[in-house]
């Protein structure tokens, strides 16, 4: 089984998302906190403060015990190790896409790392009533996104360096779409398009089709209602002047 953290979190067996008590929102949040510090322990009281800040201590401890029981029921008793007043995730029972992403970065396997980053960290996930957890998620999301963008920019620069114009445009476009307000990525895309001879981006998916004109309204008889006639500025006035000039003056 594996834990998805790049995107909306979930527990998967192969490609099938699991359902049940272990996948409730607070329990996924608990798994996330433990999975981002693999092999390290977290104090129970710290976890309680982040996940159930508004609950009184006895009730919060009960909620944590229920969460641990539900996770062990799904992943196995060895999935969560208890060391005194601390918890640790046993990595032998579970893997995570975030771990694979970080391992690829460490091995300088940038292509693999970019492919593994399917979506931002915990995309679309939040924990109502737990501001410290949500703040931690936001900081962690920025950190992981920066790692992804750095890997992608290195790939784009490598494609530029070996004159792979098509790949360079594709990489710079990925960067510009992932961070649309980053001027460096926008300039990189424009320069890559220019080097490829496609200044408008039409041959790389950047061109926009011209919108078709709206249909004219139809009257009750079903005939098309004619649109307004177009005349050059001053057209009717010029016609009147010409007519006056060419017509004979009335007899006196």
N, C-alpha and C positions, 0 to 999 in steps of 0.2 A: 504494500500500500504506500501511497505517497500523498504528501500535503501540498496543495497548491497555495502559493503565497503571491505569485506574480499574476495578479488578477483578483477576482473575488475569491476569497479563501474557501477551501473545501477539502474533504478527505476523499481520495479516489482509490479504487481497486482497478488497475489497468486504466481504461478510459471511462469507467463508469463512476459517476459521483455517488457517494454513499449518503444515505439519509439516516435519521435516528437521533437519539439523545446526544450523542457525541458531536453532532454537527450544529447544535444550537449556538446562537451568536456568542454568548459568553464563553462557551467551551472552545469554540474556534479561536477566540481572542486569547484564551489561556494557552492553546497550542502554539499560536503565533509568538507569544512572548517567550515561550520556552524554545521554539525552533530557531529563533533568530540568535540565540545564544547556545548553540549546540554544544554539548559536553559540559556546559556550565550550569550551576544551580542558581535558583532564584528563591529568596526567602518567601515563605507563605504569606507573611504579613505584608510584604511589598506587593505581591500579586493581588491580595485582597484590596489593598488601597487603590490599585489601579483599576480593578474590575468592578468592585462593588463599593465605591467610596461613600455612598449614602446609607449603606446598611450598618446596623450596629454590629459589633465585633462577633458575638456568638452566632448571629444569623449569617454573617458573611463567611465565617469559618465553615458553617454547615453547607453553604452554597459551593464553596471551594471543594469540600469533601465529595459532594454530589457530582461535581464536574470531573474530578479525578476518577471516581468510580465509573462514570459513563464513558470516559476515554479509555480506561482499561478494559471495559467490557467490549469495546470495538476493536482496539488495537492489541489487546493482550495485557496480562498483568505486569509484564516486564516493560511495558511502553513508558511508564512514568516511574522513575526511581525516587524514593523518599530517603533523604539523608538528614536526619534530625528534623529541624523545622524548615527544610528547604526541599524543592522539587527540581528534578532534572529529566529531560526527555532522552530516552534511550534510542540513539540513532540506528541501532541494529534492527529495530522493529519498524522503522519508518524512514522514508526519504522525502526530500522536498525539492521543488524546482528552483528555489532560491539557492540552495546549497549547490546544485548543478551549475547554476549561473555563476556563482562566486568561484567555483572550482575551475570553470572554463576561463574566467578572467585571470586567475592565478597562473594558469598554464599558457596564457597568451593565445588561447584559441578564440579569437575575437569573433569569427563567423559563428561559431557555436554559441557563444555568449549572447550575441544579438538575436539569434533564432530562439533561444530559450526565454528571452525577455518578451513574452507574449503580450503583457499589459503591465501597467504600473503596479507597484507593491500595494497589495490589499485594495485594489481599485474598487471604489463604490462601497467600501465597508466602513462602518463606524459603530460606536458603542454608545447609545444614548445614556446620559447621566454619568459618563466616565471621561471627563475632559482631559485628564492626564494621559489616559490611553490614547485618545484621539490625537493629542499633541505629539505623542511619541510616534504614532503611525505617520503623521505628516512629515516629521523630521526624517524618519527612516525611508519614507517614499522618495523624498528629495535626494537622499544619499544614493539610493539604488538607481534612480533615474539619471543622476549625474554619471554614475559608473557606466550605464548603458549608452548615454550620449557620447561619452569619452571614447568608448570602444567603437561606436559607429563613426565618429569623426576620424579616428585613426584608419579605419577601413576606407573612408572616402579619400583621405589624403594618399593612402597607398594606391588606390585606383587612379588618382591623378598622376602619381609618380610613374606608374607603368603605362600611362596613356590608354587606359581602358575607359574610353569615353562613356560607353553605355553604363558600365557599372558605377562610374563616378557620378553620373547624373542620378542614378537610382539611389545611391547612398546619400548624396546631398539632399535629394528630395525627401528621403526618410527623415533626415535631420530637421529639415524645414517644417515638415508636418508634425514631428514630435515636439518641436519647440518653435512655434510660429512667430514668436516675438524676439527671437534671437537674430540680430542683424548679421552676425558672422555666418550663420547657416544660410540665410537668405542670399548673401553675397556669394557664398560658395556655390550655391545652386545656379545663380545667374552666370557665374564664370564657367561652370561646367557645361551649361547649355551653350554658351558662346563657343567654347572649345570644340563642342560636338557639331557646330554648325547649325544648331537649332535654337536660334535666339528667342523665338516665341514659345518654345517648349511644346510645339504641336506634335512632333514625332516621338515624344516621350511621355505622352499623357497629360501635357501641360496646357494644350489648346482647349478652348471652350467653343462649343458649337453655337452658331448664331441662333437666337431664339426665333421661331416661326412667328409671323404676324398673327394677331388674334383674328378669328373669323368675324366677318361682318354680321351684324344682326339681321334677322329676317322679319318681314312684316307678316301680317295675318294671312296673306295669300301665299306665303311661302317664298316669295321673291326676295332676293337680296336687296337690302336697303342701300342705295348708292351713297358713297361717302362724299364728304365735302369736296367741291371742285378746288383744284389748286391753281392759283393765278400768281403771276409774278408781281412783286410789290409795285403798286401804282398801275396795274394792268387795266382795270376798268376806267380809271381816269384818263389813261392814254387813249383808249378807244374813243371816249367821248370827245377828246380834243381833236383826234383825227377826223371823226365824223363831222365835227363842227367846221373844221378847216376845209373839208371836201364838199360840203353842201352849199348850194347857192344861197346868197343872202335873200331874205324875203323882200318882195317889192315894197317901195316906200309909199 
